[in-house]
Amino acid sequence: MSTIDASIEDLDAALARLEGVLDGVLEKAGQPGALRREVDALVKDRASLAEELDAALAREQELQVLADEASEALGAAIAEVRSVLGREE
């Protein structure tokens, strides 16, 4: 028997073991179609959650800009009040 023939036999044996393992996994998982539908649903959920996260992060950035603007306006107002009070004293 040549090295190639031995390698082919090893590959065939490995594939047979793999098929056996896969059959066992699919058997334990129930119906393969149901498992595929569940995986598809999880993928859709993940995509939806990723979109929601992106939207939330964008909104958070918008709110941060508004908060920074409000803080600056408040700081300017405080400085103006202090200036006025300082002049009146």
C-alpha positions in Angstrom: 0.0 0.0 0.0 1.4 3.4 -1.0 1.6 6.4 1.3 -1.2 8.1 -0.7 -3.5 5.0 -0.2 -2.8 5.1 3.5 -3.5 8.8 3.6 -6.8 8.3 1.8 -7.8 5.6 4.2 -6.9 7.8 7.2 -9.0 10.6 5.6 -11.9 8.3 5.0 -11.8 7.1 8.6 -11.6 10.7 9.9 -14.6 11.7 7.8 -16.6 8.7 9.0 -15.8 9.7 12.6 -16.8 13.3 11.9 -20.1 12.2 10.3 -20.8 10.1 13.4 -20.2 13.0 15.7 -22.3 15.3 13.6 -25.1 12.8 13.5 -25.0 12.6 17.3 -25.0 16.3 17.6 -28.0 16.7 15.3 -29.8 13.9 17.0 -29.3 15.6 20.4 -30.3 18.9 19.0 -33.6 17.6 17.7 -34.7 18.6 14.3 -32.0 20.2 12.3 -34.5 22.6 10.7 -35.6 23.8 14.1 -32.0 24.3 15.2 -31.3 26.3 12.0 -34.4 28.5 12.6 -33.3 29.1 16.1 -29.8 30.1 14.9 -31.3 32.4 12.3 -33.5 34.0 14.9 -30.4 34.6 17.2 -28.5 36.1 14.2 -31.5 38.5 13.5 -31.7 39.4 17.2 -28.0 40.1 17.3 -28.3 42.3 14.2 -31.2 44.2 15.7 -29.4 44.7 19.0 -26.4 45.9 17.2 -28.5 48.5 15.4 -30.2 49.6 18.6 -26.8 49.9 20.3 -25.5 52.0 17.4 -28.5 54.3 17.7 -28.2 54.5 21.5 -24.5 55.4 21.1 -25.3 58.1 18.5 -28.0 59.5 20.8 -25.6 59.5 23.8 -23.1 61.5 21.7 -25.8 64.0 20.8 -26.8 64.3 24.4 -23.2 64.8 25.5 -22.9 67.7 23.0 -26.0 69.3 24.4 -24.8 68.8 27.9 -21.5 70.4 27.1 -23.3 73.4 25.5 -25.6 73.7 28.6 -22.6 73.5 30.9 -20.9 76.3 28.9 -24.0 78.4 29.0 -24.5 77.8 32.7 -20.8 78.7 33.3 -21.2 81.9 31.4 -24.4 82.8 33.3 -22.6 82.2 36.6 -19.7 84.3 35.6 -22.1 87.1 34.5 -24.0 86.9 37.8 -20.7 87.0 39.7 -19.5 89.9 37.7 -22.7 91.8 38.3 -22.6 91.0 42.1 -19.0 92.0 42.2 -19.7 95.4 40.6 -22.6 96.1 43.0 -20.6 95.5 46.1 
